Amino acid sequence: MGIGLEAVTALSPTGDSRAGEVLRLRREISRMQRRRSDDALLPLDPAFASLLPEEGLLTGTAYTVSPSPSLVLALLSAASRKGHWSAVVGMPTLGVEAAAAFGIDLTRLILVPEPADRWLAATSALAEVVPLIVVHPGSRARDADVSRLSARLRDRGCTLLVTESSAGEWPQSEGSIRIDGPHWHGLGAGWGLLSDCTVTVTARTRRAPQPSRVQVRLPGSRGLVEALSSELQGVEQAQRGPELTALPSLPPEASPQNTVPDLELSLWAEAG
């Protein structure tokens, strides 16, 4: 059916070690994973529970997501903690230490960092045995290939998260999960260390076309996703804006030598 293991072999020259590795992974995982998921939903982190009407990712479907490593890892984390296998295709800069910090079981995580033009074949092959896959498309997929992959997702009960690219939203997508408005904490005026980042996560689906939003720390101070209370959300909103205000205008008769140092001291005092 469609692009699968046979296509991986056909597209690969003889002796291509990458194609052989995909085949080896398939045989290895098949011994530990059911061929078809019996679950209607894959779990999400509690911080994301209110984003989707079902409070989880529908199996057998695809979602378009922002190409943010933190978002990708946060979306994988809950399913991994429940014992599900997951795979990431075409994201060579994804850090395994960060994945572990999000609670992802590295022994059940498959990484295909650089599949090149075989990204679709690798994704389709993995969909036979892995219930949750993230893929960053290396090129635009043909409509016929998208339809075949969608049929395989439904048949196997696999959920696909496709990172948004220049091609836009993934065709036949069940919905989208995106982040915007990142605001990092920890830096002052020339000093400090980045500690955590506040973002707004927005989701839309076919069943719930009106956008649903949550504000979270992604990552939080411990490297995990952290939900914000309504009080903290108000504080975060109030704190957004320029770090330093513009210098006030000086009267023409003011002496720059006498006034500028005072202004600088005032700004340093405001900064901390």
VEXVO-828205 format. One record per residue (C-alpha): residue number from 0; residue in one letter; chain; x, y, z. Coordinates in steps of 0.001 Angstrom, whole numbers, padded with zeros to 6 digits. Example, Ala and Ser with C-alpha at 12.3 -4.5 7.8 and 13.67 -1.06 7.14 Angstrom:
REM residues 2
<node k="0" r="A" c="A" east="012300" north="-004500" up="007800"/>
<node k="1" r="S" c="A" east="013670" north="-001060" up="007140"/>
This chain:
REM residues 272
<node k="0" r="M" c="A" east="000000" north="000000" up="000000"/>
<node k="1" r="G" c="A" east="001536" north="003292" up="-001108"/>
<node k="2" r="I" c="A" east="005030" north="004273" up="-000205"/>
<node k="3" r="G" c="A" east="006435" north="001843" up="002306"/>
<node k="4" r="L" c="A" east="009328" north="-000498" up="002777"/>
<node k="5" r="E" c="A" east="009255" north="-001639" up="-000824"/>
<node k="6" r="A" c="A" east="009556" north="001990" up="-001929"/>
<node k="7" r="V" c="A" east="012498" north="002539" up="000412"/>
<node k="8" r="T" c="A" east="014296" north="-000332" up="-001263"/>
<node k="9" r="A" c="A" east="013357" north="000814" up="-004764"/>
<node k="10" r="L" c="A" east="014459" north="004386" up="-004161"/>
<node k="11" r="S" c="A" east="017768" north="003381" up="-002630"/>
<node k="12" r="P" c="A" east="020822" north="002262" up="-004533"/>
<node k="13" r="T" c="A" east="022243" north="-001171" up="-003785"/>
<node k="14" r="G" c="A" east="024127" north="-001177" up="-000526"/>
<node k="15" r="D" c="A" east="022562" north="002050" up="000748"/>
<node k="16" r="S" c="A" east="023177" north="001710" up="004489"/>
<node k="17" r="R" c="A" east="020408" north="004171" up="005370"/>
<node k="18" r="A" c="A" east="017745" north="002079" up="003644"/>
<node k="19" r="G" c="A" east="019084" north="-001018" up="005361"/>
<node k="20" r="E" c="A" east="018886" north="000744" up="008700"/>
<node k="21" r="V" c="A" east="015208" north="001578" up="008149"/>
<node k="22" r="L" c="A" east="014500" north="-002073" up="007346"/>
<node k="23" r="R" c="A" east="016417" north="-003227" up="010415"/>
<node k="24" r="L" c="A" east="014504" north="-000775" up="012629"/>
<node k="25" r="R" c="A" east="011209" north="-002008" up="011249"/>
<node k="26" r="R" c="A" east="012026" north="-005619" up="012086"/>
<node k="27" r="E" c="A" east="013279" north="-004666" up="015547"/>
<node k="28" r="I" c="A" east="010265" north="-002549" up="016501"/>
<node k="29" r="S" c="A" east="007760" north="-005023" up="015082"/>
<node k="30" r="R" c="A" east="008728" north="-007439" up="017839"/>
<node k="31" r="M" c="A" east="007789" north="-004919" up="020551"/>
<node k="32" r="Q" c="A" east="004968" north="-002813" up="019106"/>
<node k="33" r="R" c="A" east="001476" north="-003766" up="017945"/>
<node k="34" r="R" c="A" east="000897" north="-003292" up="014235"/>
<node k="35" r="R" c="A" east="-002164" north="-001216" up="014915"/>
<node k="36" r="S" c="A" east="-003013" north="001054" up="017823"/>
<node k="37" r="D" c="A" east="-006265" north="000285" up="019633"/>
<node k="38" r="D" c="A" east="-006338" north="003754" up="021228"/>
<node k="39" r="A" c="A" east="-008523" north="006503" up="019793"/>
<node k="40" r="L" c="A" east="-006313" north="009192" up="021336"/>
<node k="41" r="L" c="A" east="-002688" north="009718" up="022233"/>
<node k="42" r="P" c="A" east="-002229" north="011661" up="025481"/>
<node k="43" r="L" c="A" east="-000987" north="015233" up="025724"/>
<node k="44" r="D" c="A" east="000795" north="016945" up="028568"/>
<node k="45" r="P" c="A" east="-001767" north="018336" up="031062"/>
<node k="46" r="A" c="A" east="-000632" north="021862" up="030159"/>
<node k="47" r="F" c="A" east="-002021" north="021240" up="026635"/>
<node k="48" r="A" c="A" east="-005165" north="019353" up="027663"/>
<node k="49" r="S" c="A" east="-007540" north="022260" up="026995"/>
<node k="50" r="L" c="A" east="-006126" north="022939" up="023527"/>
<node k="51" r="L" c="A" east="-007958" north="020141" up="021722"/>
<node k="52" r="P" c="A" east="-011629" north="019199" up="022220"/>
<node k="53" r="E" c="A" east="-010691" north="015547" up="022769"/>
<node k="54" r="E" c="A" east="-007831" north="016524" up="025157"/>
<node k="55" r="G" c="A" east="-005488" north="014367" up="023091"/>
<node k="56" r="L" c="A" east="-004151" north="013710" up="019601"/>
<node k="57" r="L" c="A" east="-006491" north="011711" up="017373"/>
<node k="58" r="T" c="A" east="-004891" north="008522" up="016091"/>
<node k="59" r="G" c="A" east="-004857" north="007925" up="012357"/>
<node k="60" r="T" c="A" east="-004565" north="011647" up="011576"/>
<node k="61" r="A" c="A" east="-001964" north="014322" up="010828"/>
<node k="62" r="Y" c="A" east="-001445" north="017720" up="012460"/>
<node k="63" r="T" c="A" east="000535" north="020718" up="011263"/>
<node k="64" r="V" c="A" east="002815" north="022072" up="014006"/>
<node k="65" r="S" c="A" east="005302" north="024925" up="014363"/>
<node k="66" r="P" c="A" east="008900" north="023842" up="013623"/>
<node k="67" r="S" c="A" east="009911" north="024442" up="017237"/>
<node k="68" r="P" c="A" east="012038" north="021719" up="018860"/>
<node k="69" r="S" c="A" east="010562" north="022569" up="022277"/>
<node k="70" r="L" c="A" east="007002" north="022231" up="020976"/>
<node k="71" r="V" c="A" east="007826" north="018968" up="019207"/>
<node k="72" r="L" c="A" east="009339" north="017466" up="022354"/>
<node k="73" r="A" c="A" east="006464" north="018692" up="024521"/>
<node k="74" r="L" c="A" east="003930" north="017051" up="022182"/>
<node k="75" r="L" c="A" east="005832" north="013749" up="022285"/>
<node k="76" r="S" c="A" east="006444" north="013680" up="026015"/>
<node k="77" r="A" c="A" east="003101" north="012460" up="027411"/>
<node k="78" r="A" c="A" east="002785" north="009575" up="024938"/>
<node k="79" r="S" c="A" east="006374" north="008541" up="025607"/>
<node k="80" r="R" c="A" east="005786" north="008511" up="029362"/>
<node k="81" r="K" c="A" east="002842" north="006163" up="028712"/>
<node k="82" r="G" c="A" east="005187" north="003717" up="027015"/>
<node k="83" r="H" c="A" east="004491" north="004547" up="023351"/>
<node k="84" r="W" c="A" east="007204" north="004542" up="020705"/>
<node k="85" r="S" c="A" east="007845" north="007764" up="018796"/>
<node k="86" r="A" c="A" east="010026" north="008844" up="015884"/>
<node k="87" r="V" c="A" east="011445" north="012126" up="014571"/>
<node k="88" r="V" c="A" east="012342" north="012374" up="010888"/>
<node k="89" r="G" c="A" east="014343" north="015182" up="009279"/>
<node k="90" r="M" c="A" east="015282" north="017234" up="012369"/>
<node k="91" r="P" c="A" east="019072" north="016787" up="012752"/>
<node k="92" r="T" c="A" east="019449" north="019519" up="015397"/>
<node k="93" r="L" c="A" east="016964" north="017976" up="017828"/>
<node k="94" r="G" c="A" east="018839" north="017380" up="021081"/>
<node k="95" r="V" c="A" east="018542" north="014057" up="022903"/>
<node k="96" r="E" c="A" east="019416" north="015703" up="026221"/>
<node k="97" r="A" c="A" east="016512" north="018099" up="025771"/>
<node k="98" r="A" c="A" east="014274" north="015138" up="024878"/>
<node k="99" r="A" c="A" east="015257" north="013378" up="028087"/>
<node k="100" r="A" c="A" east="014587" north="016579" up="030064"/>
<node k="101" r="F" c="A" east="011017" north="016569" up="028698"/>
<node k="102" r="G" c="A" east="010570" north="013047" up="030050"/>
<node k="103" r="I" c="A" east="010853" north="011229" up="026716"/>
<node k="104" r="D" c="A" east="012058" north="007631" up="026971"/>
<node k="105" r="L" c="A" east="015134" north="007586" up="024736"/>
<node k="106" r="T" c="A" east="014991" north="003799" up="024455"/>
<node k="107" r="R" c="A" east="011669" north="004199" up="022611"/>
<node k="108" r="L" c="A" east="012662" north="007167" up="020441"/>
<node k="109" r="I" c="A" east="013773" north="006674" up="016833"/>
<node k="110" r="L" c="A" east="015732" north="009465" up="015146"/>
<node k="111" r="V" c="A" east="016156" north="009682" up="011373"/>
<node k="112" r="P" c="A" east="018017" north="013005" up="011271"/>
<node k="113" r="E" c="A" east="018894" north="013374" up="007583"/>
<node k="114" r="P" c="A" east="016703" north="011262" up="005273"/>
<node k="115" r="A" c="A" east="017192" north="013729" up="002388"/>
<node k="116" r="D" c="A" east="014682" north="013072" up="-000399"/>
<node k="117" r="R" c="A" east="013628" north="009773" up="001248"/>
<node k="118" r="W" c="A" east="011823" north="011513" up="004119"/>
<node k="119" r="L" c="A" east="008394" north="010451" up="002844"/>
<node k="120" r="A" c="A" east="009437" north="006834" up="002337"/>
<node k="121" r="A" c="A" east="011010" north="006696" up="005797"/>
<node k="122" r="T" c="A" east="007904" north="008243" up="007387"/>
<node k="123" r="S" c="A" east="005576" north="005805" up="005649"/>
<node k="124" r="A" c="A" east="007710" north="002831" up="006675"/>
<node k="125" r="L" c="A" east="007821" north="003948" up="010306"/>
<node k="126" r="A" c="A" east="004044" north="004538" up="010322"/>
<node k="127" r="E" c="A" east="003572" north="000759" up="010078"/>
<node k="128" r="V" c="A" east="004914" north="000212" up="013597"/>
<node k="129" r="V" c="A" east="005347" north="003567" up="015421"/>
<node k="130" r="P" c="A" east="002209" north="005273" up="016799"/>
<node k="131" r="L" c="A" east="003561" north="008850" up="016909"/>
<node k="132" r="I" c="A" east="005858" north="010425" up="014317"/>
<node k="133" r="V" c="A" east="007194" north="013935" up="013790"/>
<node k="134" r="V" c="A" east="008499" north="014789" up="010326"/>
<node k="135" r="H" c="A" east="010073" north="017893" up="008859"/>
<node k="136" r="P" c="A" east="009409" north="017599" up="005100"/>
<node k="137" r="G" c="A" east="012500" north="017915" up="002965"/>
<node k="138" r="S" c="A" east="010459" north="018782" up="-000125"/>
<node k="139" r="R" c="A" east="006895" north="019298" up="-001265"/>
<node k="140" r="A" c="A" east="004894" north="016073" up="-001346"/>
<node k="141" r="R" c="A" east="002670" north="015168" up="-004271"/>
<node k="142" r="D" c="A" east="-001053" north="014974" up="-003585"/>
<node k="143" r="A" c="A" east="-001137" north="011286" up="-004478"/>
<node k="144" r="D" c="A" east="001680" north="010520" up="-002008"/>
<node k="145" r="V" c="A" east="-000075" north="012511" up="000729"/>
<node k="146" r="S" c="A" east="-003271" north="010541" up="000132"/>
<node k="147" r="R" c="A" east="-001435" north="007209" up="000325"/>
<node k="148" r="L" c="A" east="000322" north="008224" up="003528"/>
<node k="149" r="S" c="A" east="-002982" north="009404" up="005037"/>
<node k="150" r="A" c="A" east="-004532" north="006028" up="004236"/>
<node k="151" r="R" c="A" east="-001632" north="004295" up="005951"/>
<node k="152" r="L" c="A" east="-002039" north="006476" up="009045"/>
<node k="153" r="R" c="A" east="-005714" north="005496" up="009289"/>
<node k="154" r="D" c="A" east="-004957" north="001837" up="008688"/>
<node k="155" r="R" c="A" east="-002214" north="001646" up="011320"/>
<node k="156" r="G" c="A" east="-003681" north="004120" up="013809"/>
<node k="157" r="C" c="A" east="-000574" north="006300" up="013615"/>
<node k="158" r="T" c="A" east="-000518" north="010021" up="014440"/>
<node k="159" r="L" c="A" east="001712" north="012275" up="012340"/>
<node k="160" r="L" c="A" east="002969" north="015724" up="013362"/>
<node k="161" r="V" c="A" east="004264" north="017640" up="010331"/>
<node k="162" r="T" c="A" east="006350" north="020729" up="011001"/>
<node k="163" r="E" c="A" east="005275" north="023729" up="008988"/>
<node k="164" r="S" c="A" east="007545" north="024622" up="006086"/>
<node k="165" r="S" c="A" east="007562" north="026977" up="003120"/>
<node k="166" r="A" c="A" east="004910" north="024723" up="001550"/>
<node k="167" r="G" c="A" east="002465" north="025815" up="004270"/>
<node k="168" r="E" c="A" east="000003" north="023599" up="006119"/>
<node k="169" r="W" c="A" east="000138" north="019862" up="005506"/>
<node k="170" r="P" c="A" east="-002620" north="018704" up="003121"/>
<node k="171" r="Q" c="A" east="-005392" north="016616" up="004705"/>
<node k="172" r="S" c="A" east="-004396" north="017932" up="008128"/>
<node k="173" r="E" c="A" east="-006755" north="017350" up="011049"/>
<node k="174" r="G" c="A" east="-005658" north="020642" up="012577"/>
<node k="175" r="S" c="A" east="-002732" north="022844" up="013539"/>
<node k="176" r="I" c="A" east="-000793" north="023525" up="016734"/>
<node k="177" r="R" c="A" east="001361" north="026630" up="016634"/>
<node k="178" r="I" c="A" east="003317" north="028820" up="019027"/>
<node k="179" r="D" c="A" east="003862" north="032559" up="018931"/>
<node k="180" r="G" c="A" east="004881" north="035466" up="021137"/>
<node k="181" r="P" c="A" east="007996" north="033893" up="022723"/>
<node k="182" r="H" c="A" east="009270" north="035883" up="025703"/>
<node k="183" r="W" c="A" east="012522" north="034758" up="027327"/>
<node k="184" r="H" c="A" east="013277" north="035403" up="031002"/>
<node k="185" r="G" c="A" east="016520" north="035797" up="032878"/>
<node k="186" r="L" c="A" east="018335" north="038470" up="030891"/>
<node k="187" r="G" c="A" east="018814" north="041981" up="032227"/>
<node k="188" r="A" c="A" east="020515" north="044978" up="030616"/>
<node k="189" r="G" c="A" east="023690" north="043202" up="029553"/>
<node k="190" r="W" c="A" east="023727" north="040536" up="032257"/>
<node k="191" r="G" c="A" east="021983" north="037348" up="033378"/>
<node k="192" r="L" c="A" east="021260" north="033883" up="031982"/>
<node k="193" r="L" c="A" east="018265" north="032608" up="030001"/>
<node k="194" r="S" c="A" east="016063" north="030636" up="032389"/>
<node k="195" r="D" c="A" east="012710" north="029917" up="030709"/>
<node k="196" r="C" c="A" east="010473" north="031071" up="027878"/>
<node k="197" r="T" c="A" east="006786" north="031996" up="027887"/>
<node k="198" r="V" c="A" east="004815" north="031278" up="024689"/>
<node k="199" r="T" c="A" east="001220" north="031209" up="023537"/>
<node k="200" r="V" c="A" east="000158" north="027892" up="021986"/>
<node k="201" r="T" c="A" east="-002804" north="028064" up="019591"/>
<node k="202" r="A" c="A" east="-004699" north="025081" up="018197"/>
<node k="203" r="R" c="A" east="-007386" north="024749" up="015522"/>
<node k="204" r="T" c="A" east="-008985" north="021528" up="014334"/>
<node k="205" r="R" c="A" east="-011695" north="020502" up="011901"/>
<node k="206" r="R" c="A" east="-013993" north="019717" up="014822"/>
<node k="207" r="A" c="A" east="-013158" north="022976" up="016616"/>
<node k="208" r="P" c="A" east="-012330" north="025638" up="013996"/>
<node k="209" r="Q" c="A" east="-012358" north="028436" up="016570"/>
<node k="210" r="P" c="A" east="-008827" north="028864" up="017935"/>
<node k="211" r="S" c="A" east="-008057" north="027622" up="021423"/>
<node k="212" r="R" c="A" east="-005101" north="029128" up="023283"/>
<node k="213" r="V" c="A" east="-003018" north="028416" up="026357"/>
<node k="214" r="Q" c="A" east="-000033" north="030287" up="027715"/>
<node k="215" r="V" c="A" east="002783" north="028080" up="028966"/>
<node k="216" r="R" c="A" east="006448" north="028154" up="029781"/>
<node k="217" r="L" c="A" east="008189" north="026196" up="027047"/>
<node k="218" r="P" c="A" east="010644" north="025233" up="028297"/>
<node k="219" r="G" c="A" east="010092" north="025985" up="031956"/>
<node k="220" r="S" c="A" east="012751" north="026379" up="034625"/>
<node k="221" r="R" c="A" east="013216" north="022575" up="034862"/>
<node k="222" r="G" c="A" east="013226" north="021983" up="031100"/>
<node k="223" r="L" c="A" east="009597" north="020783" up="031009"/>
<node k="224" r="V" c="A" east="006430" north="022430" up="029752"/>
<node k="225" r="E" c="A" east="004739" north="024337" up="032588"/>
<node k="226" r="A" c="A" east="001201" north="025720" up="032602"/>
<node k="227" r="L" c="A" east="000694" north="029277" up="033858"/>
<node k="228" r="S" c="A" east="-002061" north="030220" up="036260"/>
<node k="229" r="S" c="A" east="-004422" north="033041" up="035237"/>
<node k="230" r="E" c="A" east="-002658" north="035345" up="037709"/>
<node k="231" r="L" c="A" east="000756" north="034613" up="036236"/>
<node k="232" r="Q" c="A" east="-000608" north="035059" up="032714"/>
<node k="233" r="G" c="A" east="-001713" north="038567" up="033668"/>
<node k="234" r="V" c="A" east="001709" north="039335" up="035101"/>
<node k="235" r="E" c="A" east="003436" north="037981" up="031980"/>
<node k="236" r="Q" c="A" east="001251" north="040131" up="029762"/>
<node k="237" r="A" c="A" east="002022" north="043224" up="031821"/>
<node k="238" r="Q" c="A" east="005742" north="042546" up="031676"/>
<node k="239" r="R" c="A" east="005879" north="042293" up="027889"/>
<node k="240" r="G" c="A" east="007248" north="045359" up="026213"/>
<node k="241" r="P" c="A" east="010531" north="047199" up="025791"/>
<node k="242" r="E" c="A" east="013120" north="046482" up="028424"/>
<node k="243" r="L" c="A" east="014234" north="050105" up="028547"/>
<node k="244" r="T" c="A" east="012219" north="053212" up="027845"/>
<node k="245" r="A" c="A" east="013513" north="055982" up="025610"/>
<node k="246" r="L" c="A" east="015565" north="058734" up="027215"/>
<node k="247" r="P" c="A" east="013523" north="061843" up="028049"/>
<node k="248" r="S" c="A" east="014152" north="064978" up="026047"/>
<node k="249" r="L" c="A" east="016592" north="067403" up="027604"/>
<node k="250" r="P" c="A" east="015852" north="071128" up="027803"/>
<node k="251" r="P" c="A" east="018091" north="073233" up="025545"/>
<node k="252" r="E" c="A" east="019830" north="074868" up="028479"/>
<node k="253" r="A" c="A" east="020687" north="071580" up="030207"/>
<node k="254" r="S" c="A" east="024313" north="070617" up="030393"/>
<node k="255" r="P" c="A" east="024952" north="067130" up="028921"/>
<node k="256" r="Q" c="A" east="027946" north="066645" up="031182"/>
<node k="257" r="N" c="A" east="025748" north="067040" up="034283"/>
<node k="258" r="T" c="A" east="022576" north="065232" up="033201"/>
<node k="259" r="V" c="A" east="023597" north="062129" up="031225"/>
<node k="260" r="P" c="A" east="025299" north="060293" up="034119"/>
<node k="261" r="D" c="A" east="022196" north="060814" up="036279"/>
<node k="262" r="L" c="A" east="020019" north="059347" up="033561"/>
<node k="263" r="E" c="A" east="022297" north="056328" up="033187"/>
<node k="264" r="L" c="A" east="022235" north="055697" up="036926"/>
<node k="265" r="S" c="A" east="018451" north="055915" up="036880"/>
<node k="266" r="L" c="A" east="018245" north="053337" up="034074"/>
<node k="267" r="W" c="A" east="020586" north="050950" up="035895"/>
<node k="268" r="A" c="A" east="018462" north="051265" up="039006"/>
<node k="269" r="E" c="A" east="015324" north="050363" up="037029"/>
<node k="270" r="A" c="A" east="017086" north="047338" up="035507"/>
<node k="271" r="G" c="A" east="017882" north="045855" up="038895"/>
